[in-house]
Amino acid sequence: MPLKFGTTALEFLEVAQKVVVDGVPDFSRLNVADVVREAMLDSYSVIEITMDAKHIVPSSITPESISQLLDLKDELGFSYTAHLPFWSLELATFNEHVRKGSVDSIIEAIELAKLLEPEVYVLHASGDMAANFSNQNYDSNLIRLIRQLLAGFAAASVEDIVSRTEINPHKLAIENVDFPYHILREVVDDLDTGICFDTAHLLAQMSGTESIMDFYETHKDRMVEIHLQDAAKEDDDTVVNEDHIALGRGIMGEKLLREFLLELVKDKFDGPIIFELSMNEARESLDFIRKIAPEVL
């Protein structure tokens, strides 16, 4: 069974290049349906819609454009996933007002995307504030307590989101971001959600220090989506916090990537595998896979 590859349709830099002319933004230049149609020229089977675009370009994701996207889905025969907003949001915060606003923003995005029947809703259950607090150079016992407190706030937020939207929690995929995932895994199990595995975040040691294969083996029982990309390295091979680069340009290497992809085939993984990259980088990554593991396509 071939794996199901896709890409993001609203990568930030490409959107900016479309709407900014001579330093002046012209939001009328962005038509989301046209962007998706262009992405589908590479014959992907799934497109991930970045719901943050709604706030960056207010005219981009509206009930009208969602209707156009639905027509395009019917015309070309692919499916969607939705990456829920995360910029400026924090579901795992001490501040109740910020937490409530973040939950409301997520719920608004889910309700707007529902018409597309996304296979998966990708969620960052923790944000920059949680990452900052949990990585402070404090006593280890205090850090452990802070992380548990933040995870508790995240759990309350996710529970509220599921309750108010009534979506299937299995479709709500909590991504491994800059926060220890072994703690967030408790939230996943308690609330019966799915998991989105971002390979670059793990390679950059944002969510843990285990290997790609170990993370997959530990969490594959809940994995419903994968974000597949490489992470960069310095000259001395030290991993740096630079992620989301094309496959083959970073530290993953051909052997590991092939092993991972073949394991997905062996396990009959049928979830979306998304390149969170520019269209050219996604194309380059797919070509790299075609070279080292053609049997997975």
N, C-alpha and C positions, 0 to 999 in steps of 0.2 A: 504494500500500500504506500503510495507516494505521500510525502509530507506536504502540508498545506502552508505555503509561504505567502506573505503579504507585506505591505509597507504602510507607513503613515502617509496621509494625504496632505497634511498641513504642517510640515516641518517649518520651524520658526523662521529660519533664514530665508528659505524659499518664499514664504509668505511675504516677508519684509521686502524682498526683491521685486515682488509683483506689485505691491501697493505703494512703495516709496519711489517717487520720480524726482530727480534733482533735489533731494532732501525734503520733499513735501509729500506727505501721505495722501493717496487718493484711493479710498476704500472701495470705490466703485470698480476698480480694476480687478478685484478678487471675486471670482465665481467658484464656489466650492465644487459644484457639479463638474465644471470644466477641469478643475484640478484632479478630481477623482478619475475622470475619463482619461486624462493624460497619464496618470499612474497606471491605469489598466492596460495601457499599450504594451506593458511588459508582461501581461498575461498572469497576474497574480490571482489568487482565488479568494483573497480577503483584503479589505482596506480598513485601517484603523483611523477613526475620526478623532482628532484632538479637540476635546470640548473646551479647552482653554481659549481656543480661537474665538469663541463667542464673546469673550471679554476684551480680547486684544483688537479684533476687528468686529465691532458690534453688528454689522450687517452680514456677517459671514454665515453664521449658523442660526437660522430662524425657522419657524414652522414652514415657511415657503421653501427655503433651501433644503430642509429635511424632506419635503415632498418630492423635490427634484432628485435628491439622492435615492429615494425609494424607487422612483421611476427608472433611474439608471441601474439600480440593482436588478430590477426585473428584466431590463433590456440586456444586460451583459452577463447575468447569472453568477454573480459573486456574492459574498456576504460581508457584513461589517462587524467590527468591534468598536467600542467606545473607550477612549482613555479619558477618564473623568478629570475635572480640573484639579490642579495641585499648586499652581503658582499663587503665592500670597495666602494660601490656606494652611491651616494646621488643625488636624483632627485630634492630635495628641497634646493638647495644651492645658496648662493650669487655668487659663483665662476662659471663663465660661462664655463670655460674649463672643470672643474670637471663635471658639469651638462651635457655638450655635450658628454663627454666620457661615462657617465652613461647611457644616452639615447642610444648611439650607442651599448653599451653592451646589453641592454635590447632588442633592435631590432634584434641584431645578434641571441640572444637566441630564440626569437619568430620565426624567419625565419627557424632556425634549427629544432624547435619543430613542425612546421606546418604540416609536413607529418604525424604526429601521430594524427592529428585532436583532440587536447585536448578539453575537455568540457569547461575548464576554464584555463585562464592564471592568476595566482596569482601575485600581484604586491605590493611591498612596495613603496608607493609614497613618503615617507620620511624616512630618515635614522638616523644614530647616531648623526650626526652634528645637524640636525633639532631638535632631542630630547634634546640634550645638551643645545642648545640656548633657546628653548621654556620652559625649566625648570629652568632657572637661577632665582636667588632670586632678581629680579629687580622690579621696580615699576610696578604695574599691568597694567597700560596703555601702558607702553613700551613693556611688554611681549605680550599684545594683538596685538600691532603693528607688532612685530617681527613674531608672529605666522601667521598673515595674509600675511606678505611679503613672508614667506617661503611657505605657501600654494599656493601663486601665482606662485612661481617658480615651484612647483610641478605640478600645473595645466598646465603650459606651456610645461613641460616635457611630461606629459601624452598625451597632444594634439599632440605633435610631434610624439610620439610613434604610436598612432592610425593612424595618417595621413600617415606615412611612411610605415607602415606594412599593412594598409587597413584591419585590423582585425575588427570583430564586437565588438564595445566598450562594449557591454553587457557581453562579455566573459572575459573582462579585469577586474578582481576583486581586488579592492583596499582594502588591509587588514588593520584592526585596529592594529597599532603598537604603539610605544612610542611617541605619539603625539595626542593632543585632537581630537577625531574623529568628534565632531560636526563641526569642521572647515573643515576637509577633506570631510565631507558629502557635502559641497558646491561644491567641485571639482567633486565629483561623479555626482551630479545633473547637473552641467553645461556641463559636457562632456559625460553624458549618459552612465556611466560605471556601472559595477556591484560591489558587495561588498563581501569580504571574512571575515567572523566573526570568530576570534580566541578567544575562550572562556577563555583560560588561560591568554591572554594579558589583558582581561577585569577584570578577577578575581584578577590579580596582580595590578590593577588600573593604567595600563600603558596608556590606551587610554581614560579613563573616570572613573567616580565613580558610575555610575548607575548599576543596577542589570542585570544579564544575561537576564531575561525576559523583562525588560524595553528596553535594547539595541536591542533585537530581535524584539520587537514590533515596535520600532522606525524605524528600518532599513530593515525589512523583505521584503519590496517592491522591494529592489534592491539586496537582498542576493542571490548569486548563488553558494556559497561554504561555508562550515564551517570547521574550524580546531578545533577539539574537544579534549581537554585535561584539566587537572586540574592544579591548582597553589598551592604552598606550603604555610604553615603558621608557625609562631613561637609558642612557648609554651603559650604566652598570647593571641593567636588568632589574632595577628596583621598580616595583609597581607604584605608579602615581595615580592620583585621583583624577584621571582623564579617561572618560569613557565615550561610548557612542561613536566609534570609528569603524570604518569598513572592515569586514572580515579579511584576514590575511595581512593586515597592516600593524597588528599589535602582538600581544603575548600569547594568544590562544594557540596558534600554530596549527599546521595541517593535521597532524596526528590526533590531537585532542578533539578538534572539530569533527573529524571523520568518525572517531569513536563515539562522540556524543550523538551525532546524527544517526548513526547505525543503531545505537541503543534505542533511540526514539522510534525507529522503524520496527525494531524487534518487539518493543512494548506496545506497538500499534497506537502510538500517540496520535490523536486526530484533532488536536486543538490548533488554533492559529499560531504560526511562527512569524513574528513581525520584525521587520527591519526598521528600527527607529532612526532612520538616516535620511539624508537627502536622496532624491530620486537617482542621481548618478552613483552615490555610494551604495544604495540598495542594489542597483544593477550590477555594480562591481562585486558585491558580496554574493549575489546569486551566481554570477559567472565563476567565482572562486569555488562555490559549492559544486557547480557543474564540473569543475576540473578535478576536485579531490574526492567527491562522493556522488557521481552521477546517478547511482542507483536509487537515491532517495528522492529524486525528482519525478 
